[in-house]
Amino acid sequence: MQTLLVTGPGGAGRSTVAAATALAAARDGQRALLLCGTDAPLAEGSPDPRLRIARIDSGAEFRTELAALQERGAALLGMLGGRPLGAEELTELPGAEQFALLRALRRAAAAPGTDLVVVDMPPLHQAVAALALPAQLRRYLARLLPAERQAARALRPVLAQLAGVPMPAQWLYETAARWDEELAAVQAVVEAAGTRVRLVAEPGPAAGTALRVGMLGLALHELRVEALVANRLVPPGPAAADPWAAGIAAQQRAFLTEWGQNLPVHELAHLGRDPRGTGDLEVLGAARGIAPGPAGPAPGPGWSVEDRLADDGVLVWAIPLPGARKSELDLVRRGDELLVAVGPHRRIVPLPSALRRCTVSGAALADDALRVRFTPDPRLWPKAR
């Protein structure tokens, strides 16, 4: 099964493109599932039997999850004198949309009889943060509640029986383990070889800036970009005889040429109005390449260690960062982890075992990749005989 995550700068028409993509895939014979918000296109339902629509209601998801959490911790709340909140009292908190999206993505990936899942993602900067969230939260859980430090595990059932309520530590660790399992399932979907990102943008200076920064975030988290959909294109030539329209068309073409050097670009013409209904989605979905084909081979290695010990006695960790600028970069080693920041994006990853026995001796940005040099520490590196 393939998963296509559709995102782009805000206002670029990503929801419309996601719906048109899913519909085009269904018309092409694929069993497609469109995962979208409650206000997305195709409100009247699926126009094709091969297309199913699953809507994400983050408010309902938030209320359900919090009610379940209260139920699991009822004994502890009672011991502390707390009173459970009723469903009618609960108001969705900021950030609930991200968690609802990730849970829906996990459920969609497990749906039987599906060839393609098309996900209407939030705007690009929010999408990058949401897709990075499972790995980040799992790291937090491992640091704050390490499984190996669950002291007196064998005594907890006895203590709980004597106290008459579950011990707080037991409840806490059980909850953390459940969360970690759910996050691991979502992370597996995000990192799967069949998961790709499709960007949607209306060519112009603002979109160019947003795409460059957003694609840096996607590259930092090793998320594969499949293609770019250039939306709302003004037709060139006689159709743009008006000088104002001709100027916009020329500017769009300049950005298309630039973007096409790095990514496959699918072009969608401006309809002259906001898309409405299945008919307009059919028109957009008829564009060449809009229906995704086979996923193709799995993406090549992202962050890779270049073995150069034989040349100059160092190991090099190559981190692809297309379009990065030196002024945007920050690099910090903390113990066995490496923190890499580029622009507004940050990622902390554990070092490969070989690099843990080295010291950072330098870094350089060249050819769209950050190469971090590691020199073996004589105190930790095996001595040659």
CORFEN-V114011 format. One record per run of one state. SS is the DSSP state (alpha for helix, beta for strand, coil for the rest). FROM is the first residue (numbers start at 1). LEN is the number of residues. If there is no record, write none. Layout:
<<SS | FROM | LEN> <SS | FROM | LEN>>
//
This chain:
<<coil | 1 | 1> <beta | 2 | 7> <coil | 9 | 5> <alpha | 14 | 14> <coil | 28 | 4> <beta | 32 | 6> <coil | 38 | 13> <beta | 51 | 6> <coil | 57 | 1> <alpha | 58 | 15> <coil | 73 | 1> <alpha | 74 | 7> <coil | 81 | 6> <alpha | 87 | 3> <coil | 90 | 6> <alpha | 96 | 14> <coil | 110 | 6> <beta | 116 | 5> <coil | 121 | 3> <alpha | 124 | 21> <coil | 145 | 2> <alpha | 147 | 3> <coil | 150 | 3> <alpha | 153 | 11> <coil | 164 | 4> <alpha | 168 | 24> <coil | 192 | 3> <beta | 195 | 7> <coil | 202 | 3> <alpha | 205 | 16> <coil | 221 | 4> <beta | 225 | 9> <coil | 234 | 3> <alpha | 237 | 4> <coil | 241 | 2> <alpha | 243 | 17> <coil | 260 | 5> <beta | 265 | 5> <coil | 270 | 7> <alpha | 277 | 9> <coil | 286 | 18> <beta | 304 | 5> <alpha | 309 | 4> <coil | 313 | 1> <beta | 314 | 7> <coil | 321 | 5> <alpha | 326 | 3> <beta | 329 | 6> <coil | 335 | 2> <beta | 337 | 6> <coil | 343 | 2> <beta | 345 | 6> <coil | 351 | 2> <alpha | 353 | 4> <coil | 357 | 1> <beta | 358 | 9> <coil | 367 | 2> <beta | 369 | 8> <coil | 377 | 9>>
//
